[in-house]
Amino acid sequence: MRLNTSCHPAFPCRMHFSTSCFFRFYPPVLMNFLSELASATKQNDFAYFRELNARLGTLKAANYDVASKCNLRCEGCLFFEGEENEGHEDSRSLAEWDALFAADAARGVTLAYMAGAEPSLVPDRLRAAQKYIPHGIVFTNGTIRLPDDIFYRIHISSWGVDEIGSSLRAGDVLTKAMNNYRDDPRAVCVFTITSLNINQILIMAELANSHGLPLTFSYFSPTTRYLDKLENKAENDKAYFRISSATQSLTLTQADFAHARAEIVRAMVAYPETVQYSLHYDDWVTGDKLYDIDPVTKIARNCGFRITKQVHVHVDHQPGKGKCCSSNIDCSNCRAYAMGQSTYLSRIREAVRKPDELAKWLEVREIWAKLFLNANNSAKPPL
């Protein structure tokens, strides 16, 4: 599972924001921007805004593919069903990983996105990272429990219950993952919504609640290779295109999005303390024209990831050279939760002058903090 966000000057000489850069200021600070925000925001919201900034400080993120192997074969896998990660040999020593994280911390990185194929296969690399980088998120399938000394936030991907989940992941892993992280304060369950599992959203909320885990949602975002296989009516294989076809795939229609939203509402009503999700964000991310797509390159010109300075490191420590941190994904269909929230939150300048829009933005920002930051358990980097 691959994700990345990076600090960036989204607004030159002004307040800078992305999902990985909560509140970052570059001199000179424009106080009139804060004045705009203060005047447009309820006093208690603005106080929370400032308190969170003071508590967390500057957040500068980098994304690391720390593993090149996985113990599952998920249908349409973002990591393996594409070209971006091919040709990178996993041969770096633990000492080299340690040196990489130390160097990145020295240049200001404070938030590590630990991804790749399956990061739980390499816990020592996670330990090396947290020696130097105080905040982090591990994106995992949850089948291997990470030791308690790893204090980073843990996002457990879920693709469905019973037969549906098993068919999409080539194995029944949900029960094991949920039991591994029962009542674990580090863990968040992320349910990837596909065309096949919409009716399981409420069931998933019930499971998360019974296991003491918060739940959020992401929408399946197909890779270009996956879509090409559908269009060309490719034969199924034994890897990452096992069950899909031109007549039945994981991709979602506008009708599917409407159905999913209704099921999410049911889950939020039934388990309000468990479900951590914004319906305002859902309305935005499921829109018809989410991104401005270049007609020639087919690349999104206004993606929150692409307007940032990307920091993405492959498993061989080579810098990523793709269009973004998850360049296997088809831009016009990209609705993965970290990418989508990054784009939504990067557009603060569009929201700040509209009270209704700003209230929505503040809601998404607060939920992002709950999902991605584990401030109480994060360590301080070495002096």
Residue, then its C-alpha position, 0 to 999 in steps of 0.5 A: m500500500r503506497l501513500n505519501t504527502s509532503c510539505h510544500p509552498a502551496f501558497p508562495c510567501r503565505m501559510h503553507f498546508s498539506t495533510s503532511c504539513f499541518f501548519r507550516f510557516y515560511p518567513p515572512v509570515l503574513m499575519n493578514f492571512l491569520s487575521e482572515l482565518a481568525s475573523a472567519t472562524k469561531q473563536n474556539d476553532f481558531a484557538y484549537f487551530r493555534e494550539l494544535n500548531a504549537r503542540l505539533g510544530t513543523l511537520k515535514a513528511a517523506n514517504y518510504d517504500v521500506a519493503s518490496k515483498c508482501n504476504l498477500r495478493c490484493e486485486g489491483c494492488l497499487f504497489f504491484e499492479g504497475e511499473e513504478n516499483e519495478g527494477h528496485e532491488d531490496s538490498r540495503s542493510l539496516a545500517e544504511w536504513d539507519a543512516l537514511f533516516a538520520a540524514d532525512a531527520a537532519r534535513g527537517v523530516t518529522l513525519a514518516y509514511m512507512a509503506g511499500a509492499e508490506p512494512s510489517l515484514v521489516p520491523d527493524r526498519l521501522r524502529a530505525a526510522q522512529k529513532y530519528i523521525p518523531h511522527g509516522i504512519v505504517f500502512t499495513n494489511g494487519t496480518i503481522r502484529l507490529p511489536d508494542d515498541i513501535f509507536y507510529r500510527i498503524h493504518i490497517s487496510s480492510w477490503g471486505v468481510d468473509e468471502i468478498g474480502s477473501s477473494l479480493r486479498a487471496g486469503d481470509v485475513l480480516t479476522k486475524a488483522m482485527n484480533n492482532y490490533r484489538d483495542d490497540p491505541r496505535a491502530v486505525c482500520v481503513f475500509t477500502i470501498t469497492s463496487l463489490n463490498i458497499n453493502q458491508i460498510l455497516i458490518m465493517a463498522e460493527l466489527a471495528n467497534s467490537h474490536g475497539l478500533p476507529l474506522t475510516f474509509s477510502y475508495f478503490s483507485p485503479t491503476t492504469r494497468y488495471l484499467d488497461k486490462l479491463e479495457n482490453k478484456a485481458e485474461n485473469d492471472k494468479a496475481y493481481f488480476r484474478i477475479s476482475s473482468a470487463t463486466q465485473s470490476l472493483t471500479l465505482t460508478q456515481a450510483d455506487f458512490a451514492h450507495a456508499r454514502a448512504e451506507i456510511v451514514r448508516a454506519m456513522v449513526a450506528y457507531p458515531e464514536t467508531v467512524q472517523y469520516s467527513l461527509h463533506y469530504d465524501d461529497w467532494v471526493t466522489g464528484d464527477k470532475l475531481y481533478d483538472i486532467d491534462p488531455v495530453t498526459k492524462i495527469a492531474r494538474n491540481c492534485g494536492f500531491r503533485i503541487t507539493k515537493q514530493v519526497h518519495v524513496h524507493v526500497d533501494h533508496q533511489p528517489g521516486k521519479g514518477k508523476c507522484c508518490s503513487s504514480n501507478i494510479d490513474c489520476s482521473n480515478c484517484r480517490a484514495y484517502a491520503m491523496g484525496q485529503s491532501t488535495y482537499l486540505s491544500r485548498i485552504r485559500e479557497a475555503v477561508r473566505k467562505p464560512d460554510e466551506l471553512a467549517k467543512w475544511l476544519e472538520v476534515r483537518e481535525i479528522w485527518a489529525k486524529l487518523f494520521l497523528n499519534a502525538n501522545n505516543s510519538a517520541k522526540p528526535p535525538l538532539 
